């Protein structure tokens, strides 16, 4: 887990109707998972201390500021925090301290509505050159952060562009908050956890292990490996991280063994190619994708399950364990009703696993010049 603290303005958030029960339920689950929940509306946060970059790393960035609760010596680093914000002032404050932000806007509000009186953002004055006798600017190593305006008067709606904006908290959980946090800090999101493994998004640092995974001919016989051109593979991986993961929220992840921390495979959800999809599932719009944090839409591309487990870790139940975790995620988190897999007819081991997972043979199709067996599984009935 990377997210350690959730900050919110209790008075402001509970002023919204029908939020109390859902928020308290969410915060109760967070506390049980070891995440601190802090009401910043009751604090005067004027952090004027800086932390040496080597003291507190935060992913690939360094934490530069923290705060302490009254009567406590515990330090809360802002780079470990996510702020739930319901107004522009809180968003601006969160950005000033480099905290991740989840915005909240009631469903009744929309950008098509004109702003209410007093809701407009004030014009920003033009920057003026400093007078000769002005105080010199603070050094870059010092950080003076703005105080949070906690007054409920003239609270402006959120105007800034936020990647994540919630209209309620009934379906928000720790996994979703982790995703918001990881996107902000450009960290790999851990999507699924099983008894012995966890599945997370790939990073460029994983490529050495990925090349090693696909080295045996037994692996590449049925699975396409990375490009032999390392530069092309790095460019492809970066684009995959920036587009597939961010846009869809799923993809092909890496499988990491908990005990050893080693990358032992790859597995995940991919779009079923249109030429290999059933006739009734080919009429999807390529531009249809679920908004971040929402359920997968039925008119999007059908998905297929894919996996590769490294040779030293085969025949130990890892593939079954990982694939079951992915199927549960597709059903429970993405609201998928039906999923497919494409398997070569001679790949008897994968066919046996598919049948063990509840897939049933559907049709023979030709994909990239090869005859593939398409299997299908109903995850839930509509």
Buried (B, 14 or more C-beta within 10 A) or exposed (E): EBBBBBBBBBEBBBEBEEBEEBBEEBBEEBEEEEBBBBBBBEBEBEBEEBBEEEEBEBBEEBBBBBBEEEEEEEBBBBBBBBBBBBBBBBBBBBBBBBBBBBBBBBEEEEEEEEEEEEBEEEEEEEEEEEEEEEEEEEEEEEBEBEEBBBEEEEBBBBBEEBBBBBEBBBEBBBBBBBBBBBBBBEBBBBBBEBEBBBBBBBBEEBBEBBBEBBEEEEBEEEBEBBBEEEEEBBEEBEEBBEEBBBEBBBBBBBBBBEEEEBBBBBBBBBBBBEEBBBEEBBEBEEEEBBEBBEEBBBEBBBBBBBBBBBBEBBEEEBBBBBBBBBBEBBBEBBBBBBBBBBBBEEBEEBBEBBEEBEBEEBEEBEEEEEEBBBBBBEBEEE
